[in-house]
Amino acid sequence: METAKRIREILAEELEVSQDELSEDRLLSELDMDSLTLIQLLTDFQEEFGIDISIHELNQHQDSSKIQTVGGLIQLIEEEIQKPS
């Protein structure tokens, strides 16, 4: 399954929204995620893709404008997947 599609499925399930609402340019700040939801999402991504992204790392990327959108989050996860283990 395509990575971006699976990420959207996980987001939609956790956030209880339609995948149609998760366009690549959709701002993460518009998705009304609280800290517990964010932790659950990170856990889901870690389990699904075998990556390790901490909340601290995610916040650093958000603060630097790298992942303010769904597309940016997808890109970050895809980059983490490509990193050698």
N, C-alpha and C positions, 0 to 999 in steps of 0.2 A: 504494500500500500504506500502511496506517495506520502512522504513525511509531512508536507504542508497540510494535506487533507487530514491526516491523523491528528495533527496538532489542533486543527479547527474542531475536530470531533471531540477531543478532550476538553477544549475550552467551552464548547457549546454544552457539553454534559455538565461540567462543574458549575458553569455560570447560569445554567438553565435558560439559554437563549438559542435561537435558531442559528445554524451555520451561515445562513444568508446574512445575518447581522455582523459577521466576522470578516468583512472585506479587509484586504491588506492595508488599506489606509485608515482603518478604524482605530481611533485612539484608545489605548488601554485604559486611560483615565475615565473614559466614557462607559466602561464596562462595570463600574461599581464593585470592584474587588476589594474585600477586606483582607486583613493580614492572614486570617485563617484559611481563606480561599486561596490566597497566593501560596501558602505553604502546601496546601493539598495539590495545587497545580504543579508545583515544583516536584513534589513526590511522584505524581503521575508521570511527569516527563522523565524523571530519573528512571522509574521502573520500565516505562515503555521503550526508551531509547538508550538506556545504559549510560546516561551522562550524569554529571554532577555539577549542578548550578545552585549556588547558595543564594539566599535572599540578599545577602550583602553584595554579591556579584551582580545580581539582577538589578538592585537599586543603583549600583554604580553605573550600569549601562543606561538605566532610565534617566539618571541625573545628567549623563553626558549626551542625551538626546539620541542615543543609538537605537533604543528600542521603545519608542513611545507609541508605536503602532503594532497591530497584530502582525503585519509584515516584518517589522523589526524583530519581534519575538521569534517568528519562524526562522528568520535569518540567523539569529543567535543560536537557536537550537541546532540548526543544520551545521553551523560552524563547530559547535561542541561535538556533534556526531563525527565530524571529519577529523577531529584532533586524535593524534595517536594515543593509545592507552598506555 
